[in-house]
């Protein structure tokens, strides 16, 4: 039996799945936590990878591995392969002014045409501009720029700081894939090339960028390393191209054209699988590439499951009780609307926004209505993303609702009331890590597996336009209202 490993190095944790390369059957798995915060020393990801591999029973019998990871994170390296400063993650919004500077200098239409996206604080280019302006001495040292999965894959192959890795700091051995490259704001999904002028406009000078691999291409093989767990990484394991987390999830789910994935995690994402690139100069939809030959027009929100966490804590209940309370209330929560911008927002681009509750009356201000308003508000923000994707001409056959919150019966039922398309819920799983395993098997054999995911729920269609209508009324007013800075 040939085994392959898939890794999900996410914002919160590192997950490893080991699967049968022929059937996709899960053999074993492991995980480890990542530190909290919006900037992290990449060494913490490396340590967590070792811990997760050990928890999964090691890699001694594994033939290939692929790392999917959080997108956009800025990992800057000096000429010796040392990390210059803590990596700025996708959810670090300090680069919002830098995004506006780049937008002013290039223009939204031009930026979207060249890269498929418009700069916001999440993207790597804006973080590089922030580095240039806020930490010029660090910016001057930058010899190479990588993303989280690029850096981890490079380390697996034995590259890194000369004092700690067998092959040393060969920066030109950095590799990435088209899905992760498409989230930098200096790579074009349409042409498949880096836009070096935009990169240098952000950082201020040229630097080494990872080579972009094809979907089934091998980056190389592992080099045996010691570590916290002795001999945890055997030599000779095929290292696949890797992917961004959303593209990894699409691979793991077996999504195809007509599918739209709505993911409710720390952040919320809405992304479709299409066979043509998309361009949206408004910046609402990012025209990303997939981890295969397709494209992933995507809308991201900063506020998803954390909205439910906050309201559940406020009400003093767990997720199950929050859902039970929400289903006691009628659709629309008697006019109570939660605008869920607890951590600012990326779509719409309101990095300094705060959450608000509207429609509070003596009749509407109840525990069940607040529970329902939290779920409705979270889902309405994602439904706005679906509208933006459809506005680009993307057809929607079904919505695959994933993430931990998708297992809550209330979230499923209310999703069917909020979205105007059929909703299905795949079996719970580590979809991003599963996508890594798919890619590892693909790189090993040259044939893309078709494992897919089982569907465990199909909530009955029950569309209630009132939910979207009252949310939209308050969202429009909120976005237009002046706020102090």
MOCORDA-V800753 format. One line per field, one symbol per residue. ss: DSSP state (H for helix, E for strand, L for the rest). phi: phi as a letter, one per 20 degrees, with the letter a starting at -180 (. if undefined). Layout:
ss: ???
phi: ???
This chain:
ss: LLEEEEEEELLLEEEEEEEELLLLLEEEEEEEELLLLLEELHHHHHHHHHHHHHHLLLLLLEEEEEEEELLLLEEEELLLLLELLLEELLLLHHHHHHHHHHHHHHLHHHHHHHHLLLLLLLLHHHHHHHHHHHLHHHHHHLLEEELHHHHHHHHHLLELLLLLLLLELLHHHLEEEHHHHLLLLLELLLLLLELHHHHHHHHLLLLEELEEELLLLEEEELLLELLLLLLLELLLLEEELLEEHHHHHHHHHLLLLLEEEEEELLLEEEEELELLLLLLLLLLLEEEELLLLLEEEEEEELLLHHHHHHHHHHHLLLHHHHHHHHHHLLLLHHHLEEELLLLLELLLLELLLLLEEELLLLLLLLHHHHHHHHHHHHHHHHHHHHHHHHLLLLLLLEEEEELHHHHLHHHHHHHHHHLLLLEEEELLLLHHHHHHHHHHHHHHHLLLLLLLLLEEELLLLLLLHHHHHHHHHHHHHHHHLLLLL
phi: .edcddcdeegeaddcdccffednffeabbbbedffpdcbfggffffffffffffenndgdeebbbddbgemgedddefemeffbgfeegeeefegfffffffffdnffffffecncdgcffffgffffgfgeecfffffefdbccdgfffffffgeneqggfccfdneeffefcbcfffffeembbdffemcfefffffffeoafbfdffeefgdfefqcfdfcergdglfcffnffdefnafffffffffemfcgnecedddcgddccbddcecfcccffnfdeefeeecdeccgcdccedcgfffgfffffemcefffgffffffeegnllnfcdeeefcmbecffcfdfcfbddmfcfeeecffffffffffffffgfffffgffffeneedebdeecogffeegfffffgfeeeebgdcdfggaefffffffgffffffdncffcfmbfedbcgfgbfcggfffffffffffffeffcfd
